Structure formats: structure tokens, C-alpha cells
Amino acid sequence: MSAFNLRVPGWDGTPLAVDVQLPDPSLWPVPAVVTRTPYGRSHHLAEGRGWTRRGFAYVVQDVRGRHDSDGVWECYRNERGDGAALADWALSREWSDGRLIGYGGSYSGFTAWALAAERPDSVPVVVSMGPSMALHRTKFEDGVLRLAEHAAWWLDRADSRTGRDGLASLLLGADPGVLSHLPVTGLPERLGVRLPGWAGVVRRGPDHRPEEEITESELAGLPVSGMHIGGWYDLLVDETLLHWRTVGTGRAPRPPQWLVVGPWGHDLAFTGRTRYGDREHGPVSSLDLGALQVEWIRACLDGTARAGELVLPVGADTWRPWPRAEGETVLHAHPAGTLRDTPPDGPAGSFRHDPDDPCPSLAPGTDRRGLDARADVLRFTATPLTTGTTLTGAHVDLEVGASAGDADWIVRLVERTATGQVFELARGRAAGSGRCVLSPFAAVPASGSRLRLEIGGGDFPRLARSLGTGADRYTTTATAPVRQTVHAARLSLRHACP
């Protein structure tokens, strides 16, 4: 009774491609899991069979202008209306019991929330995995373009009807230094690729708000139970945590929310690997997400679901709830390269940032000790840890100055293990003096490890570099070295109370 290659009208009548997989008719009517994707519904054939074996219908649609769907794809446009049209169509089928489950990760996470926002009374559950909610959120970090991510995603995914898997690897691999090209807006021409949408994202910048943005107030008002799944190495883990903390908070009682976060990247636990980059997390980091999702959805549908968390901090050997009881340790950067609990007598240090040789980025989970010889990063190291303290977040208060007005201050908290490996725990960027809140993390550094605060001027090509001239970093080509001085840096570490 399943049906493939259906044509279901979008909000304006545009035919959109849909596959429907159904369980045995003796089970009808049933709830339906709904995925709307720009990446090709064919990737979900086996997944659909899995849902039908568990008694659910599975509906998957190519979004407008992608793969077999008609129209033109414009990122984050038409998804509300097309999602509503698909919901209305599905709810009218004889196999539907009137309940839809929004399901998806990355861009499909956005379409799942759009489905819930447009048809809140028919979508009691959303399973959201590293949701990519808008270009101004995904493509920028602390106000600066995520250059490498934008380049790789746009080459492989955008400005074409189908994905071009491997195009980024081909072009960037053939010319490893190509991301250094200036101006940034001219990179497609340098690569020899027609990407008409690339520069518009850069020019609109991090303050742009799309017409179909799903706001935090809208999320707070949803009567939806959410399962929020993320990974510490996923650049969108902050979105996962934001949704967990926000969805349904405007309602009383709040619908139950469930959080799952482990030591994974954007592909979460679905690869089956326990190592991420150079860091091994052990068999405890393996999790049957599929079974967990099914159990949660059924509990939501039958009214027995309860809020909860399942979190594996980096370095931990057990899954646990999100640690809420917190203490705080404050450490100061000293000019001798140490972190101490007393303020220093003078400036912490200075370095020279050269835009033509910026401190390089490394992939998440990579051992960073190969960068320890670079002179354009200040490093401040604490005494060895002796207990398994659970760290749950950090910020750094900076007093800084630079010889040019457009310097970046890249701040990292790293763990140097007893065997000499150096792993990033969290990072942040500041434009000058003030508070720099580091990226979300939870970690249990091993006994004998040392925490280290690093402050530099570059994180390239993860972030587009500051050029040192005061001119726009995306549309100009001139560069100039910058002398950057850290007058004071105070690291505040939150941790679970013993």
C-alpha cells in the first residue's frame, strides 16, 4: 500500500515529489513521521521501511526546487506554506490518525519546526537533530562568516537542483590554499564555479532576518513535545540547546522535552564510530538513537512522556542528566604563561597577527599540539587536575588592545592531557574588550590533565580572517599585520558541585 513518486501540490499549487511508506492496513489509522528534505528523498528509503515496521506511516518530500520537486529552491523560503500543504494532505488520507511527527536534522530540522509552527494542533511531537534554522545563524559565528563551512556547503548543496556531493572536496583539495583568496565574495570566480547565491549570504550578514524565520517566542508558544539531539563537535549544538531550553516554555504545563547530547559531529551517532578526530570516546558513546526516538515518540503519543536529559560529557564514562548544580572557579592569565587564582601584576602578553599567515583552524577533535610552536597565540596553563570535575561552561573577561581597529580575539579553552595531546573543549571570538562566552560544552578532564587558555587573532579558514586594515573583510583585498595586547584575561569555569 506504499506509494512512491507522488505529486502533492505545495501552497501555491506547485507539484512537489513525495514518497509514502505505510504499515499493514490492519494497523490503520496510524501516526505519520514526516520529513521534508533538500537532500533527496531517496536517501530515506531504508529509514521509511524502519518506521513502517514499528507501526508508523512515513512521508518524505523533496522540498520545492530540489530533486524531483518542481519550482525553484530558495533557502528557507516557502517551507512554512509547503509544509502546511503537505500536512493537510497527509491528514486527509485514510491511513492517518490525525497525528504527525516532525522529523529531521540540519535543514530538515528547520522544516520539521516549520511544520509544527504551521500546524501545531496536528504535530504533537518533533524530533530535531542539529537543526539549521537560518543562513544568518548557520553561516556566521560571533558575527563572522564561517568561511570553510559556507564554501563547502554551498559548493556541495546550493545553487543547483541536486546536491553535488564531492565538488567541494575536488576543488578545495586541488588547491588547498584557495580559501585564502581575496576578496571573499569573489571566491566562486576563483574556483571557476557559478554560485549566484554565495555572495548574497555574505553581504546580508549575521543580522539578516528571513521572512520565514521561526522566532524564539514562536518556539516558546508551541504545544509540542521535542526530542533535541546534538553533538559536542557539531557547529549547531548551540541550536540544539536553545531549542531544548525554549520550546513550549510559554505554555503551562510545558510539554515534555528530552535532550540527548554526545561526543559526536553533525552526523551524530549514526556512523557507529566511537572516535572523533584524534579523540577516542569509548563504547559508552555508542547509542541506539533510532530505538530511543521510537520509545520517546510512543511515550509522547500515549501521554506518558516525561522531560529528561541524556548527556555524555567529553571524557565521561557514563551518560547522565544535564548538570544543573554549579560552582565557579576563576583563574587569571599571568605573563609567565600560567593560570592562577590571583590577578597578575601586569599585562598578560602580546602577539603579532599576520592576515597573510593566520593561525590555522583544525577539524574538531584534532590533536592541536602541532600548533604549540606558533608565536601568534598566547597560552596560559593551569596546574594539573587531580579529580574528575565536570565542567559545564566557561566565559572569559578580556581587557585588550590592538594597533588596528578590526582585530579578532580568538579564545579557546583546551585540555592538555597527561600524554601531551591537546584538545579543544570550547572556543569563542570577541571584537575587543568585554565578556567572551565560549561555545557550549560539558567535559570531565582526566586526572593529570591541565586546562589551558589560548588567545590569538586568527582561526582560519573556519572563520574569515580580519585583514588588519579596518576595511571590510569580505569585499577588500589589502592586508596589514596587527600587534595585539592582552592586558588582562579572567577565565570563569562553571562546574558541577561535588
KELUMFI-818048 format. One record per residue (C-alpha): x, y, z. Coordinates in pm, 1 decimal. Example, Ala and Ser with C-alpha at 12.3 -4.5 7.8 and 13.67 -1.06 7.14 Angstrom:
KELUMFI-818048
((1230.0; -450.0; 780.0)),
((1367.0; -106.0; 714.0)),
end
This chain:
KELUMFI-818048
((0.0; 0.0; 0.0)),
((300.5; 231.5; -6.8)),
((317.2; 489.9; -284.3)),
((624.2; 645.4; -445.4)),
((678.4; 938.4; -682.0)),
((355.1; 1107.3; -583.8)),
((295.2; 1471.6; -679.5)),
((143.9; 1673.3; -396.4)),
((68.8; 2044.6; -450.9)),
((261.4; 2297.7; -246.7)),
((97.0; 2607.3; -100.2)),
((60.3; 2768.0; -446.3)),
((-12.9; 2451.5; -642.3)),
((348.0; 2374.8; -741.7)),
((381.9; 1993.5; -770.1)),
((622.1; 1853.2; -508.8)),
((756.1; 1496.8; -503.7)),
((650.2; 1271.6; -214.8)),
((707.4; 910.4; -111.8)),
((474.8; 742.5; 136.7)),
((553.9; 413.7; 309.2)),
((277.8; 252.1; 512.8)),
((243.8; -29.6; 764.3)),
((-3.4; -313.9; 720.0)),
((-357.7; -180.2; 661.7)),
((-478.4; -378.4; 962.9)),
((-297.5; -118.8; 1177.7)),
((-463.4; 186.1; 1021.6)),
((-518.2; 462.2; 1117.1)),
((-162.7; 540.3; 1232.2)),
((52.6; 844.1; 1314.0)),
((291.2; 958.6; 1041.2)),
((654.8; 1060.6; 1063.6)),
((713.9; 1347.5; 818.7)),
((1048.3; 1458.7; 672.4)),
((1093.2; 1739.2; 421.5)),
((1442.9; 1748.2; 275.3)),
((1652.4; 1934.1; 16.6)),
((1898.8; 1645.0; 0.9)),
((1692.7; 1387.0; -186.7)),
((1414.5; 1171.0; -52.8)),
((1583.2; 861.9; -199.5)),
((1825.4; 869.3; 93.7)),
((1532.4; 786.4; 323.1)),
((1403.5; 465.2; 162.4)),
((1550.9; 229.8; 422.7)),
((1456.5; 467.5; 701.2)),
((1096.5; 464.1; 583.8)),
((1089.6; 85.3; 597.2)),
((1215.3; 104.6; 954.7)),
((931.1; 334.5; 1057.8)),
((664.8; 115.4; 897.0)),
((799.7; -192.2; 1077.9)),
((732.8; -2.4; 1401.0)),
((374.5; 83.6; 1308.8)),
((417.7; 435.7; 1171.2)),
((349.0; 581.1; 830.2)),
((647.9; 760.3; 679.1)),
((609.9; 1060.3; 448.9)),
((915.3; 1218.7; 285.7)),
((913.2; 1508.6; 42.9)),
((1172.5; 1680.3; -173.2)),
((1139.2; 2048.4; -90.2)),
((1046.5; 2290.3; -365.7)),
((1302.1; 2314.1; -645.9)),
((1510.9; 2017.5; -529.4)),
((1547.6; 1678.0; -694.5)),
((1204.8; 1572.2; -828.3)),
((1001.5; 1865.9; -696.1)),
((903.6; 2148.6; -929.5)),
((973.0; 2514.7; -864.7)),
((1287.6; 2698.2; -758.0)),
((1459.7; 2637.1; -425.9)),
((1535.1; 2945.4; -221.7)),
((1685.6; 2855.9; 115.0)),
((1435.9; 2898.5; 398.3)),
((1156.1; 3024.3; 175.4)),
((823.8; 2850.8; 103.0)),
((891.5; 2590.4; 372.7)),
((610.7; 2704.8; 600.4)),
((347.0; 2705.6; 328.1)),
((467.1; 2387.3; 158.9)),
((494.0; 2210.8; 494.6)),
((138.8; 2312.1; 582.2)),
((11.9; 2189.6; 244.8)),
((181.0; 1852.3; 293.8)),
((41.6; 1826.0; 646.8)),
((-313.2; 1893.3; 525.5)),
((-274.0; 1635.6; 250.6)),
((-137.5; 1368.9; 487.4)),
((-404.8; 1433.9; 748.7)),
((-674.9; 1375.1; 486.8)),
((-550.8; 1025.4; 399.1)),
((-745.0; 719.7; 518.3)),
((-437.0; 580.9; 691.5)),
((-383.2; 892.0; 907.9)),
((-494.0; 907.4; 1271.0)),
((-456.5; 1286.2; 1269.7)),
((-111.9; 1299.7; 1433.6)),
((210.6; 1395.7; 1258.8)),
((565.0; 1374.3; 1391.4)),
((802.6; 1636.2; 1252.4)),
((1135.6; 1465.5; 1198.0)),
((1468.5; 1583.8; 1062.5)),
((1820.3; 1708.9; 1109.0)),
((2010.8; 2010.2; 978.0)),
((1792.1; 2185.4; 715.7)),
((1526.7; 1919.3; 767.9)),
((1529.2; 2018.3; 1133.7)),
((1408.5; 2361.2; 1024.2)),
((1135.3; 2212.9; 805.3)),
((1023.5; 1993.8; 1098.3)),
((983.4; 2300.6; 1320.2)),
((812.1; 2487.8; 1035.1)),
((563.3; 2201.3; 1010.7)),
((492.7; 2229.0; 1384.1)),
((468.4; 2607.7; 1371.2)),
((212.6; 2598.2; 1089.2)),
((5.0; 2304.9; 1216.1)),
((67.4; 2298.5; 1592.9)),
((-255.3; 2112.5; 1674.8)),
((-161.9; 1824.3; 1444.3)),
((210.1; 1792.9; 1529.2)),
((236.9; 1680.2; 1893.2)),
((599.5; 1565.7; 1859.4)),
((915.6; 1690.9; 1685.7)),
((1244.0; 1500.9; 1670.8)),
((1507.3; 1764.5; 1596.1)),
((1871.7; 1679.0; 1524.7)),
((2121.3; 1963.6; 1498.6)),
((1866.4; 2198.0; 1338.4)),
((1992.1; 2455.6; 1088.8)),
((1738.1; 2731.8; 1141.7)),
((1851.6; 3008.8; 902.5)),
((2151.4; 3117.1; 696.2)),
((2231.1; 3410.7; 923.8)),
((2256.1; 3165.9; 1214.8)),
((2432.7; 2873.3; 1047.5)),
((2682.7; 3063.7; 833.6)),
((2807.2; 3308.0; 1097.3)),
((2964.6; 3267.2; 1439.0)),
((3001.6; 3557.6; 1678.4)),
((2928.6; 3786.5; 1384.1)),
((3194.0; 3644.5; 1147.6)),
((3143.0; 3424.9; 841.1)),
((3214.7; 3055.4; 887.7)),
((3416.5; 3061.3; 568.9)),
((3510.4; 2694.5; 531.1)),
((3161.7; 2572.0; 617.2)),
((2993.9; 2821.2; 385.0)),
((3226.6; 2730.4; 99.1)),
((3192.8; 2354.0; 141.9)),
((2815.1; 2357.5; 189.8)),
((2746.7; 2598.8; -93.6)),
((2964.7; 2403.3; -335.1)),
((2806.5; 2068.8; -248.6)),
((2449.7; 2172.8; -174.2)),
((2336.9; 2506.7; -313.2)),
((2269.4; 2680.1; -644.4)),
((2173.6; 2353.2; -813.9)),
((1866.9; 2131.9; -822.9)),
((2053.6; 1832.3; -682.4)),
((2346.8; 1809.3; -445.7)),
((2696.1; 1797.7; -593.7)),
((2849.1; 1558.4; -341.6)),
((3227.0; 1569.6; -371.2)),
((3252.7; 1901.9; -554.6)),
((3394.6; 2081.8; -250.3)),
((3649.4; 1806.7; -188.8)),
((3751.9; 1811.1; -553.4)),
((3800.9; 2186.6; -582.7)),
((3934.9; 2264.2; -235.6)),
((4158.2; 1956.9; -239.6)),
((4310.3; 2051.7; -574.7)),
((4405.6; 2395.2; -440.3)),
((4442.0; 2375.7; -59.7)),
((4514.6; 2748.2; -28.5)),
((4217.5; 2864.6; -231.0)),
((4017.4; 2980.5; 72.4)),
((4284.1; 3248.4; 120.3)),
((4156.1; 3418.9; -194.2)),
((4052.5; 3781.1; -156.1)),
((3801.4; 3924.5; -177.5)),
((3594.3; 3658.7; -6.0)),
((3293.2; 3749.2; -220.9)),
((3497.0; 3660.0; -531.4)),
((3581.0; 3305.0; -425.6)),
((3338.4; 3132.2; -668.9)),
((3506.8; 3302.8; -965.1)),
((3846.7; 3192.2; -831.1)),
((3715.4; 2834.6; -811.3)),
((3554.4; 2851.2; -1153.9)),
((3205.0; 2773.3; -1022.7)),
((2884.3; 2964.4; -1082.3)),
((2737.9; 3025.0; -734.4)),
((2496.5; 3319.5; -765.3)),
((2372.5; 3287.7; -407.4)),
((2712.5; 3277.2; -236.8)),
((2790.6; 3647.4; -210.2)),
((2438.3; 3745.0; -107.9)),
((2466.6; 3543.6; 213.0)),
((2796.2; 3716.3; 293.9)),
((2667.0; 4065.8; 219.4)),
((2341.6; 4024.8; 412.9)),
((2544.8; 3914.5; 712.1)),
((2452.9; 3787.3; 1057.8)),
((2184.7; 4049.2; 1123.1)),
((1963.1; 3946.9; 832.1)),
((1625.0; 3805.6; 929.5)),
((1449.7; 3585.8; 671.9)),
((1078.0; 3626.0; 611.2)),
((1001.5; 3276.1; 740.7)),
((1222.0; 3287.7; 1048.4)),
((1096.1; 3077.6; 1338.3)),
((1146.6; 3303.2; 1638.3)),
((1221.4; 3205.0; 1995.4)),
((885.1; 3343.0; 2105.2)),
((716.6; 3122.0; 1845.7)),
((907.9; 2818.3; 1971.9)),
((809.6; 2904.2; 2328.8)),
((441.7; 2902.4; 2234.7)),
((437.8; 2562.9; 2063.1)),
((233.4; 2283.7; 2228.8)),
((496.4; 2035.6; 2109.7)),
((698.6; 1768.1; 2285.8)),
((1052.6; 1780.6; 2149.4)),
((1344.0; 1542.6; 2136.0)),
((1652.6; 1760.1; 2086.4)),
((1961.8; 1570.3; 1968.4)),
((2306.2; 1724.7; 1926.5)),
((2680.4; 1659.8; 1937.1)),
((2959.4; 1845.8; 2114.8)),
((3155.9; 1857.1; 1786.4)),
((2857.2; 1982.8; 1584.4)),
((2872.7; 2352.3; 1495.4)),
((2495.2; 2361.1; 1557.3)),
((2496.0; 2221.9; 1911.9)),
((2403.4; 2568.4; 2039.0)),
((2082.1; 2549.8; 1833.1)),
((2000.5; 2211.2; 1985.7)),
((2043.8; 2350.5; 2336.0)),
((1848.3; 2667.2; 2254.9)),
((1550.1; 2463.4; 2136.0)),
((1566.2; 2236.7; 2440.7)),
((1557.7; 2538.5; 2669.3)),
((1289.5; 2726.6; 2472.9)),
((1025.2; 2505.5; 2311.2)),
((696.4; 2512.2; 2499.8)),
((813.9; 2739.4; 2783.0)),
((526.6; 2977.7; 2713.2)),
((269.1; 2710.4; 2792.5)),
((150.6; 2573.6; 3124.0)),
((217.2; 2296.4; 3176.4)),
((515.2; 2288.4; 2946.3)),
((512.8; 1991.7; 2707.8)),
((789.0; 1745.3; 2799.1)),
((1124.9; 1799.5; 2629.3)),
((1406.1; 1546.4; 2602.4)),
((1772.2; 1630.0; 2540.6)),
((2036.3; 1391.9; 2401.4)),
((2393.6; 1518.9; 2351.6)),
((2705.1; 1308.4; 2299.0)),
((3061.2; 1338.9; 2164.0)),
((2950.8; 1344.8; 1801.1)),
((2965.8; 1574.2; 1500.0)),
((2683.8; 1682.6; 1269.8)),
((2627.6; 1317.7; 1173.1)),
((2554.9; 1242.3; 1539.5)),
((2579.5; 876.7; 1647.4)),
((2459.3; 729.4; 1318.6)),
((2809.5; 641.1; 1190.9)),
((2872.0; 392.5; 1471.5)),
((3219.1; 537.7; 1535.9)),
((3341.6; 595.6; 1890.1)),
((3640.6; 806.9; 1784.2)),
((3601.0; 1163.4; 1671.0)),
((3911.3; 1302.5; 1506.8)),
((4202.5; 1203.1; 1730.9)),
((3991.5; 1156.8; 2042.5)),
((3852.7; 818.0; 2143.7)),
((3533.6; 823.3; 2349.9)),
((3490.8; 451.1; 2404.0)),
((3196.0; 215.8; 2352.3)),
((2985.6; 412.9; 2601.2)),
((2949.1; 683.5; 2334.9)),
((2758.0; 444.4; 2107.0)),
((2385.2; 496.3; 2138.0)),
((2091.3; 341.2; 1953.4)),
((1929.2; 670.0; 1861.0)),
((1664.6; 503.0; 1648.0)),
((1530.0; 293.0; 1934.4)),
((1546.6; 593.1; 2167.7)),
((1347.1; 804.8; 1923.7)),
((1075.9; 541.5; 1878.6)),
((1041.0; 495.3; 2253.8)),
((1013.9; 871.1; 2307.8)),
((758.2; 924.5; 2028.9)),
((536.2; 645.9; 2158.9)),
((551.9; 785.7; 2511.5)),
((454.0; 1130.6; 2381.0)),
((163.5; 993.5; 2180.6)),
((24.0; 789.2; 2468.8)),
((72.3; 1070.7; 2722.7)),
((336.8; 903.6; 2941.0)),
((641.4; 1107.0; 2832.5)),
((839.8; 1294.9; 3094.0)),
((1106.7; 1558.8; 3049.4)),
((1465.5; 1442.8; 3082.6)),
((1821.8; 1454.1; 2958.0)),
((2079.2; 1202.3; 2840.6)),
((2419.6; 1367.5; 2819.0)),
((2770.2; 1223.4; 2783.3)),
((3030.2; 1489.6; 2865.7)),
((3360.0; 1461.5; 2679.4)),
((3583.9; 1233.9; 2884.9)),
((3299.1; 1087.5; 3092.3)),
((3229.2; 716.1; 3123.3)),
((2855.1; 736.5; 3196.1)),
((2551.6; 909.6; 3048.9)),
((2385.8; 1148.4; 3290.8)),
((2132.4; 1431.0; 3317.8)),
((2247.0; 1782.3; 3230.4)),
((2439.7; 1901.9; 3539.8)),
((2246.9; 2190.7; 3694.2)),
((2405.7; 2242.9; 4036.7)),
((2704.4; 2460.8; 3956.5)),
((3001.7; 2619.3; 4124.9)),
((3253.0; 2852.3; 3963.0)),
((3631.0; 2871.3; 3955.4)),
((3801.1; 3193.5; 3843.2)),
((4155.3; 3186.2; 3704.1)),
((4368.5; 3477.3; 3579.2)),
((4615.0; 3480.6; 3290.3)),
((4968.8; 3565.5; 3403.5)),
((5253.6; 3690.5; 3182.2)),
((5458.1; 3380.9; 3271.0)),
((5204.5; 3170.3; 3077.8)),
((5022.0; 3037.4; 3381.7)),
((4661.4; 3039.3; 3502.2)),
((4629.6; 3125.3; 3870.4)),
((4357.4; 3218.9; 4115.3)),
((4518.9; 3558.2; 4183.5)),
((4527.8; 3862.3; 3949.7)),
((4858.6; 3937.9; 3774.3)),
((5072.1; 4248.4; 3833.4)),
((5097.5; 4342.6; 3465.6)),
((4974.5; 4272.0; 3109.9)),
((4932.5; 3907.4; 3016.6)),
((5122.9; 3942.4; 2689.3)),
((5109.1; 4041.6; 2323.8)),
((5140.9; 3879.7; 1981.7)),
((5153.1; 3973.4; 1614.5)),
((4864.2; 3862.4; 1394.9)),
((4956.5; 3841.1; 1026.7)),
((4649.5; 3811.5; 799.3)),
((4872.0; 3654.7; 533.1)),
((4972.3; 3378.1; 777.3)),
((4681.5; 3346.4; 1021.0)),
((4669.2; 3080.9; 1289.2)),
((4517.9; 2780.9; 1109.7)),
((4198.9; 2602.9; 1202.8)),
((4193.0; 2233.7; 1279.4)),
((3899.4; 1997.5; 1249.7)),
((3703.7; 1928.3; 1569.1)),
((3858.0; 1654.4; 1778.5)),
((4204.3; 1703.2; 1626.9)),
((4512.1; 1694.1; 1848.3)),
((4629.0; 2057.2; 1843.0)),
((4980.9; 2016.5; 1983.9)),
((5129.9; 2068.5; 1637.9)),
((5031.0; 2435.8; 1670.0)),
((5205.1; 2488.9; 2003.9)),
((5513.0; 2636.8; 1836.2)),
((5320.7; 2924.9; 1678.4)),
((5410.0; 3263.4; 1824.4)),
((5079.8; 3430.8; 1733.8)),
((4889.5; 3263.3; 2017.1)),
((4921.6; 3335.3; 2389.2)),
((4890.9; 3026.6; 2611.4)),
((4815.5; 3017.5; 2982.9)),
((4823.2; 2681.6; 3160.8)),
((4674.5; 2577.2; 3495.3)),
((4812.6; 2321.3; 3740.6)),
((4730.9; 1952.6; 3679.2)),
((4382.4; 1837.1; 3770.7)),
((4352.6; 1573.7; 4040.3)),
((3979.6; 1492.9; 4042.3)),
((3717.0; 1418.1; 3781.7)),
((3545.0; 1756.5; 3785.5)),
((3257.7; 1800.3; 3540.2)),
((3297.8; 2131.6; 3358.3)),
((2973.6; 2273.4; 3223.3)),
((3066.0; 2602.7; 3056.8)),
((3305.3; 2896.1; 3057.7)),
((3346.7; 3262.3; 2973.5)),
((3648.0; 3491.4; 2958.2)),
((3654.3; 3859.2; 3055.5)),
((3907.1; 4041.2; 2838.3)),
((4087.9; 4373.0; 2858.1)),
((4267.8; 4406.0; 2526.1)),
((4408.6; 4649.0; 2274.5)),
((4534.8; 4635.9; 1917.1)),
((4729.1; 4852.1; 1674.1)),
((4436.7; 4834.8; 1429.1)),
((4065.1; 4858.4; 1484.9)),
((3944.5; 4538.1; 1322.4)),
((4131.7; 4273.1; 1522.1)),
((3972.3; 3942.4; 1619.7)),
((4030.6; 3786.7; 1959.0)),
((4002.5; 3410.4; 1926.5)),
((3969.5; 3249.6; 2268.4)),
((3998.3; 2877.4; 2334.3)),
((3978.1; 2652.3; 2634.7)),
((4180.6; 2338.1; 2573.0)),
((4270.8; 2026.4; 2766.1)),
((4633.1; 1914.6; 2759.6)),
((4629.8; 1550.6; 2859.1)),
((4893.3; 1378.2; 3069.8)),
((5024.3; 1216.7; 2749.5)),
((5069.9; 1555.7; 2578.6)),
((4766.1; 1562.7; 2348.2)),
((4588.0; 1896.6; 2318.2)),
((4213.1; 1900.8; 2257.3)),
((3980.9; 2197.6; 2223.0)),
((3692.1; 2197.7; 2469.3)),
((3532.6; 2531.1; 2377.5)),
((3600.9; 2846.2; 2179.1)),
((3474.1; 3197.3; 2121.5)),
((3550.0; 3520.4; 1939.6)),
((3548.7; 3876.7; 2067.4)),
((3589.0; 4202.9; 1875.9)),
((3758.9; 4374.4; 2170.8)),
((3740.3; 4414.4; 2547.4)),
((3445.6; 4261.1; 2727.5)),
((3299.4; 3923.3; 2800.4)),
((3357.1; 3636.2; 2557.4)),
((3116.1; 3347.7; 2618.5)),
((3267.4; 3022.4; 2495.4)),
((3079.0; 2764.1; 2293.2)),
((2863.6; 2511.8; 2482.0)),
((3043.8; 2211.2; 2627.5)),
((3049.1; 1962.1; 2910.6)),
((3366.0; 1772.3; 2989.1)),
((3533.6; 1561.3; 3254.9)),
((3908.5; 1616.1; 3203.5)),
((4117.8; 1321.0; 3316.4)),
((4330.2; 1336.2; 3628.9)),
((4669.5; 1475.4; 3532.5)),
((4530.2; 1689.0; 3251.6)),
((4592.2; 2063.0; 3250.8)),
((4343.8; 2324.6; 3136.6)),
((4487.3; 2589.4; 2907.2)),
((4352.5; 2922.6; 2791.6)),
((4463.4; 3027.2; 2443.4)),
((4418.9; 3374.2; 2292.1)),
((4510.0; 3453.9; 1931.7)),
((4399.9; 3661.6; 1636.3)),
((4303.5; 3401.7; 1377.8)),
((4104.6; 3083.0; 1326.5)),
((4135.4; 3041.2; 952.0)),
((3964.1; 2913.8; 742.0)),
((3694.9; 2822.4; 993.3)),
((3631.9; 3195.0; 1030.3)),
((3701.7; 3457.2; 764.3)),
((4012.0; 3642.3; 885.3)),
((4032.9; 4003.2; 989.1)),
((4254.3; 4186.3; 739.2)),
((4411.9; 4439.2; 975.8)),
((4325.5; 4743.0; 763.6)),
((3993.9; 4848.9; 911.7)),
((3824.0; 4779.1; 577.4)),
((3551.2; 4522.6; 515.1)),
((3696.5; 4171.9; 540.2)),
((3469.5; 4029.8; 270.3)),
((3497.7; 4278.0; -16.1)),
((3854.9; 4412.4; 6.9)),
((4197.3; 4265.5; -64.1)),
((4459.2; 4469.7; 126.1)),
((4607.3; 4322.4; 445.1)),
((4828.5; 4452.9; 727.1)),
((4979.5; 4287.1; 1036.0)),
((4832.2; 4381.6; 1374.5)),
((5001.4; 4391.6; 1716.4)),
((4751.7; 4265.7; 1975.1)),
((4796.7; 4302.1; 2350.9)),
((4610.5; 4120.7; 2626.5)),
((4613.1; 4347.5; 2929.3)),
((4405.9; 4105.6; 3136.6)),
((4211.7; 3783.7; 3086.4)),
((3996.1; 3625.0; 3351.4)),
((3865.0; 3272.5; 3289.8)),
((3546.7; 3170.7; 3473.0)),
((3477.8; 2796.0; 3471.7)),
((3140.4; 2657.7; 3569.4)),
((3137.9; 2308.8; 3712.0)),
((2908.4; 2063.5; 3882.3)),
((2932.9; 2081.1; 4258.4)),
((3086.6; 1768.2; 4414.4)),
end
